[in-house]
Amino acid sequence: MTTAAIETPPAKCWPEDGITRVPAWIYSDPDIYAREMQTFHYGKTWNFVGLDCEVPEPGSFKRSWVGERPVIMVRDHDGTINVVENRCAHRGSLICWETRGKARDLSCPYHHWSYDLKGNLMGLPFLRGAQGKGGMPRGFDKSQHGLTRLRVAVRGGTVWATYSEDTLSFEEYTGPEILERLDRLVSRRPLRLVGYSRQMVKSNWKLYWENSRDPYHATLMHPFLSTFGILRTDGDYHSVPLEGGKHEYTYSQFDPELRNRTSEASQQIKSISNDLKIQDTEVVTSVIDEFNDGMMGAFQLFPTVLVQQYFNCLVVRHMIPKGPGAHELAWTYFGYADDDEKMRELRLKQSNLVGPAGFVSLEDSEVLSLMQPVVESRPDSQQVLEMGGHGTGAQSTMMTETLIRAFYEFYRREMKL
């Protein structure tokens, strides 16, 4: 057996086949990763930072992230929500160590510089020194040393932030289709926090971004989905790229009889297991059509979140890059303030569908973590994206990679690759 020599391309050029091929070096190259952070997270984009119900009262705060930068989402005394960098303007110390809490002001634990809830520097110890010695120069201007403050957009119960003053309004950035789907979940009723889960995934963020745009793998790799008829290749399914590939949404009409049907397509799904049983069948059979449209679905709002509805489980997947070879997933489960006891219990049960050990999501992080060292070992290789053809249009099938092709059409344009 002969082994071909591995050659790294002398110049990082996209393959001639365009968006039907993805070069593996984009998953590990540190220069590419640094450009992504500047272009997609610190540039003209809106990044998810949290839900307004996570900061219910003046002084309530939550730690979050924009790209790799830690930020604080905090409700001001006048009720508005501010987002500031979690980085002291003095020496760069982390100000807020707790995940959530309540405070009158923001105080750095290192040298006790104190900021108001807008990030303005209020005071610091020994400003004029002690015993006639030390202290800051007379010309030190506190107004020039506040926390870095981000622009904020609040839509329904969601909070978003951007570093750029030139970023389009949130409504223009998302576009009407995504805005409609976001409002369906977060703007009709006040939100209620159900809970959190978090996990570290040892893969490049784009592998996960592809994964959540990839219906092709869903019923092949996830036995729970196909066995219990939540999603199946012979069922209703729609993949819709939006805004030039920047965003996307998928949806299906829930069919409770799908699990009992046999078709040519279902016979090819080896993951269907007749031996797979669930003790509490309410997880997959008890569905309250609270939106009166029979719809299940998800949408990606670039660059950081997938918002998902499985039955009555509502969740935001917040993807936080942690270097070229890792990312964190922060799962925030939510419901509505007026949920009755039955719905509260049902949301908790169905939250087991997703998350790090979710019935329909636990395989993803394992596969991607094993995939990362492989793509790193062959930066000269290419991924193939031809399922469903070569285009980027909407398709009504799970057997397609159109959403991934659309993403890389957008990605190449923004990254100038």
N, C-alpha and C positions, 0 to 999 in steps of 0.2 A: 504494500500500500504506500503510495507516495503522497506527501503532504505539500500543498502549494505554499510558497513563501507568502507571508503576510506583508503587504505593503501599505503604508499609510500614504494617502494622496498627498503629493507635495504642496498642492494648493487646495484649500477646502472649497470645492465646487460641488454644487448639487448635481446629481446624476442627470444625464441627458434625457432620461425618460420622464422627467418632471415629477408631478405629484403622485405618480404610481410607484415611485421609489423613494425611500427615505434613507439617507446615509447614516450609518451607525455612529459616526463620530459626533453627531449632535447630542448624543446621550451622555457624553463624558468629557467633552472638551471644555476646559475651564474658561477659556476666552469667550466661547459661545455663551456659556452660562452667565458670565459677568455682563455681557451685552443684553441677554434676556432680562436680567434684573433691572438694568437701566431703562430698557425699552418698554417692558411690559408692567413692571411694578412701580418704578419710580418716575415713570413718564406719564403720558396722557391716557391713563386708564383709571377706572373706578374699582377699588379693591374692597371686598367684603371685610368688615371688622366685627360685626355682631348683630344681635337683636336688641331692640329698644327695651324689651322686657327684662333683659339682663342687667340693666341699670335703671331700676324703677323709680328711684328717689334722688333728689339733689345730693351730690356727694358720692353716689354709687359709681363704682368703676369696674372695669374688666380689662385684663391684659389681652392683647391680640397682636397680630402681625400684619405688616405690609411687606411682601417679599421676605427678606431675611431680617428686616428691621422691626424690633419690638415697639409696639405703640400702646397707648392707654386710651380706651374709650370711657369717657366720664360725663355724667350728667351735671350740668352747671346749676348754680343756685336759682337761675331764672328758668330752669327746665329744659334749656337747649342741650344738645349733646355735642361735645368737643372730642376731637381726636388729636393727641399730641404724641410725639416720640417719647418712648420710655427710656430716655437718655438725658442725664443731667448735663446742662450747658457748661458746667464747671470742668469736670474731668471725665465725663462720659460714663459715670456709674449708672447702673440700673436703678431707677427710682422706685418702681413698684415691683415687689417680689410676690405678692399674693395674686392668685388667679382672679379673684373677685373680692369686693369688699366695699367699705364706705369710709370716706375721709372728708374732713373740712377743707384740706388743702393737700398738695403733693409735696412731700418732703424727702430729700435725698438722704439715705441712711449713712452715706460716706462722710460728707462735710456739712450736712444739715442745711443746704441751700433749700429755700422754701418757695413754692410756686402756687399761684392761685389755680382754680380749676380751668382757666383758659390757657394756662402755661406761662403766665407772666411772672417774672421773678419778683417776689415780694421782699425777701430779706435773706441775709446770710450772717452767720456768727462772725463777730470781730471785724465788721466792716471797717471800723476805724482803729483796729488793733487793740492792744491792751497795754496799759501802763505807758502810753506814749510811744509804743513800738509796734511795728508791723502794720497790718491792715492793707486795704486796697487803696490804690492811688485815688486822689481827689477827683480825677476825671472819670472814674469808673461809672458807667451809665447802666443802671439795672435794666432799663427798658430795652437795651440791646443784647440782653443775655437771658432771654426767656427760652422755653422749650420750643422746639420746632413744631409748628402747628400745621395740620393738614386741612384741606377743604373737606367739608362733610356734606353728604346728601343723605336724607332720611326718606325712605319710600315705604309707606305702610309701617310695618314693624321692623324693617331692616335698616342697617346703618352701613354706609359706604364712605370711603375716603380716597383722596387723590393728592399727590404731591404737586401737581401741575395746575397753575392758574389758567392754562390754555385748554385743559380737558373740556370736552363738550359737556353740556348739562347731562345729568344722569339719564334723563328721558331720551335725549338724542343718542347718547352712547349705547343704551340698551336696544333701542329700536322698538317699534310698536308691538311686535309679536312676543318678544321676551317680556316686555312690560305687562302685557295682558296676562301672561302666565304667572309672573311674579305677583301681580295684584290679586289674582285668583286665590293665592295661598296666604298673602301677608297683609292685604289692605282692607279686607272686608270686616274683620273683627279684631279686637285687641289680642295680641299673642300671649301665650303662657309658656314658660320654660318647662320642658319635661325632663331634660337631663343631658349629660355629655358622655362621650367616650373619645379617647385619643389613641393614636398609634403612630409609631415610626415605621416607615417603609424604606428599605434600602434599595431604592431605585430612583432614577432621574424622574423629575416631575412630569416630563412629557410622556413617559410610558404610562403613567396613571391617567393623564389627560386623554391619551389615545384609548385606554381601556374603557373609560366611561363614555366614549363615543363609538364603541364597538359592539353592536348588537350581535354580530356574527358569533362571538365566543359565548354569549350569555347562556343559551340553552345547551351548549356543548360542554362547558366547563362547570356549570352550576347545576348539580342534580336536583336541588330543591326547586328551582324555578320550573324545570320541565316536568318533574314528577308530579308536582301539585298544580300544574297548569296555570301558574302565575303568568309566565311568558313562554311561548313556544313558537317554533318556526312556522307552524301551520295556523297560527292565530293572527289576530289583527295587530299590526304594528306599523308605525310611521317614523321616518328619520328625516328631519328638516334642518339643513344648514341655514344660517342667517348672517346678515351683515358681512357678506364676503368671507364667510367661514369663521368669523370671530366667535360667534355664539352658535348654539344649536338647541333644538328640543326634540324629544322623542315622546311618543304617547301610544297608548293602546286602549281599547275598550275592554273592560274586564268581562270575561265570559266564564261563568261558573261551571259550564259543561265541558270546557276545553279539556280538562284533565281526564275525562271519561271517553274522549274520542280517539280513534286510531286512524292514521292517514299514512300515505306514502312518506311524507316528511317525518312524522313522529317515529316511524320505524327505523329511520337513520340516526335517531338521537340515542346514542348508547348510554347517556347519563340518566335516562329514565329508569328508575328503580322501583319495581313493584314491592320490594321488601322494605322500602323506606317508609316509616310510620311516624306520626306525630301524636303525642299524648293529648295536647290541648288543641283541638282542631279549629278553635276560634281564630287562631293565628292566620289561617288561610281560608276560612269559610265565612267568618262573620265580617261583613262589609257594610258599613253605613255610607250611603251615597250622599255625603254631606254637601257636595257641590252641584248635585242634580245634573250631572253630565256623564256619569259612569266611567270617567276617565282615570287612568293611572298614567304616570309619566315622570319625566325629569327634564331639566334644562341646565345647560352650562352657561354661566355668565362669566366670560373671560375677564381676568386671568386666574381667578382663584376658586370659584365655587361651582358645585353641582347641587341643585336644589331638587329634591326627590320626593315623590309620593308613591308609596306602596300601600294600597288599600287606605287605611286611616293613619298610617305611619308617615309623619312629615319630618323631614330632616334636611339640614344643610351640611354638605361635606365641604369643609374649608381646607384647601390644599396649601401647605406652607413649605416652600422650598428650603432645603437645608444643605445646600451644596450640590455639585453636579451629580452626586450619586445617592442622594437621599431626599426624602420629603416627609413631612408630618401630615397626618390627616386628623383634623379636629371635627368631630361629628357633634352637631347641636340639634337635639330633638325638640320639637315644639308642638304645641296645640293651641287652643284658644281659651281665653279667660272664662268664657261662659260654657265650657265643656261640662256636661253632667257626669255623674260618677261612672256610668256605664262607658261613656266615651273615654274618660281618663284611664280606665282600666284597659280598654281595648288598645289605646295608643301605646301604653306600656308593653302590652303583650306583643304587638306588631312591631315595636322597636327592635325586637330580637331578630327581625329579618335582615337588618343592616348593621353596620358597625364592624369593629375588628374581628369579632367572632360571629357575625351575622349569618343567618341561614343562607342568604343569597349573595354574600359579599366576602366571606372569609377566604375563599380560594384566590382572590385577586392579588392581595398583597404577597402571598406566598409565591405565586407564579412570577410576579414582577421582581421580587427580591432575588429569585434564582436567575432571572433574565439579565439583570444588570451586569454581573461579571462576564456574561457571555458577550454582550454588545461591547463591553470595554476591551475584551480580548481580541475582537475583530473590528476595529474602527473603520477598516476598508470595506466592510460588507454593506449590504443594502437590504432593507425591508421591502417586501412586496405588498402593494395595495391595489389589487385589481378585482376583488370581490365586488360584484355589482357594476362592473365596467370601469371606465376611466374618468368619468365626469364627476361633478360636484352638486348635482341637483337633488331635490327631495326624492325619496323612494319609499314605497309602501311594502317593505320587506325587512326581515332581520338579516338576510343573507347579503349584506352590503358593507362596504367600507367607505361609503360616500362621505360620511361625516369626518372621517380622519383625513381623507384627501382634501376636503374643504378647509380643514384646519391648517394643513400644511401649505395650501395656497395662500391663506392669510399670513401664516408664519413667515414664509419666504418673502412675501412682499414687505412685511414690517422689518424683518431682519436683513433685508437686502441680500439674500442668498440665492 
